[in-house]
């Protein structure tokens, strides 16, 4: 066996530097807790997505697919065997998404991340939900019904924010 090397001041400096960097790292943890929060992932046989990046989920009426929209404007279309299976997928995904990120705003076959909504507005016979880079509209038979839907969505949006 070879001789053990004596500890040098360089070894001591390295150990102290490591100790200091570990202490700085430990001190940093409370400041950036979200950096260590586990990513909330949804795993599908064909893709995996971070729930924290999803801003909207919807099924166009009578289609056998659901669209997932992300905060960078990407769309993932999930095909199913039937419109009924699409509704089941939408509800399952939305339930898991809500557990991961908190309250969502639901309307018909649309589900929205409340934090991503910029405004909800009635314009004539339509209600618009505006996001940073796009909007979703809901046409109604008349402007009174549009105002009623605006009031209902606003009430549910406010309730979700307060949860």
N, C-alpha and C positions, 0 to 999 in steps of 0.2 A: 504494500500500500504506500501511496505517496504521502508526503508530509502535508498536513493541513496548512493553508496559507494563513498568516496572521491577519487580523482585521486591520484595515488601514483607515485613515481619516476619510478617504474617498468612499469607502464602503459605508461609513457612518453618515457621510453627507447624503449618499444615495438613499439610505434608510430613512433619514430625516425628511428628505424631499418626498419620498413615497408616503410617509406618514402625513406630511402636510397636505399633499394632494388628496389623499383619502379623506382627511378631515374637511378639506374644502368641498370635496364631492358630497360628503355627508351633510355639510352645512347647506349645500345647494338644493338638496332633495326637497325640503319643504317649500322652497320658492317655486319650483317647477314640478308640482305633483302630477300634472297631466302627462308629463314626459314618461312616467312609469305606469300610468293607468293602462290596464290591459286593453288592447284593441278589441273592439267588439266586432267579430267577424261573422258573416253569414256564409255558410258553406253549402253550395249547390253542387250537384255532380259535374256541372260544366264550368263553374266559376266560383270564386270567393270574393266577397266585397266587404269593405269596412263600413259598418253602419254609420260611423261618424262622417262619412263622405256623401251619404244619400240625402237628397233634399226633397224628392218626390217619388211617388209610386202611383201608378194608375193602370186601369184597364179600360180601353175604349169599348163602348157598349157592344155586346155580342161577339167580341173577338176572343179567340182562344190563346191570347197572349197578355202578358203584363209587362209594362215598361218601368224600369228603374232609372231615375235621372240623378246624376251626381252633381256635386258642387262645381265641377269643371266642365259642365254641360255635356258629359258623355251620357249615352243611353245604352242600357242593356235591355234587350227584349227577351223575355223568357216565354218560350212557347209551351203550351200545354195541349192536352188532347181535346179539350172542349172549353167553352166559355165558363161552364160550372167549375171545372178544375182551375181555371184562371182566377176565379173569385176566391176559391179555397187557398190558392197560392198567395194571392194578394193579402188575404186576412192573416194567414200564417206569418208571412214576411213582416207585415205591419205590426203584429203582436210582438214578435221578437225585436223588431226595430225600436218599438216604444219602450220595451224593457231595457234596451241598451242606451238609448239617448234621452228618454223622457217623453213628456206628452207630445202628441202629434195632433194635427188638425185633420179631421176626416170629413169628407163630403162625397156622397154617392160612391163612386168607385175610384176616388182620388184620396190620397193620403199625403200630407205635407209636413215637413219639418217646420215647426213654428218659428224657430230661430232664423230660418232662411227667408221668411216672408218679409217683404218690405212694406207692402200695403195691400189693402183690399178696397176696391172701389166699385161703385155702381155707375155705369155710363149708359143711360137710356135703358134698354131692355136686357143688358148684359152685366154680369158681375165679373170683375177681373181680380185675380190674385197675382200680384207682381212680386217677382224675385229680382235678383241683381241683373240677370241677363235675359230673362224671358218672362212671359206671363201665361196664365191659363184663364180661359174665359168660360163662363157658364151662361148660355143664352136662355132667356125666360120669355114667357108669352107677353108680359107687359112690364112697364117700369115700376109699378107698385110691387110686383112680385120680386123684382130685382132689388128694390130697397129692403124688402122683407128678408131676402137671402143675405144681403149685406149685413143687416142687423144680427141675424143668427150666426153667421160666420165670425163676425166681430166679437160677439159674446163668447163663442166657443174658443176663439183665439185668445181672448183676454183670460178666460178661465184656465186654459192650458199654460199660459205664461205664469200665472199665479201659483200653479202647482209646485 
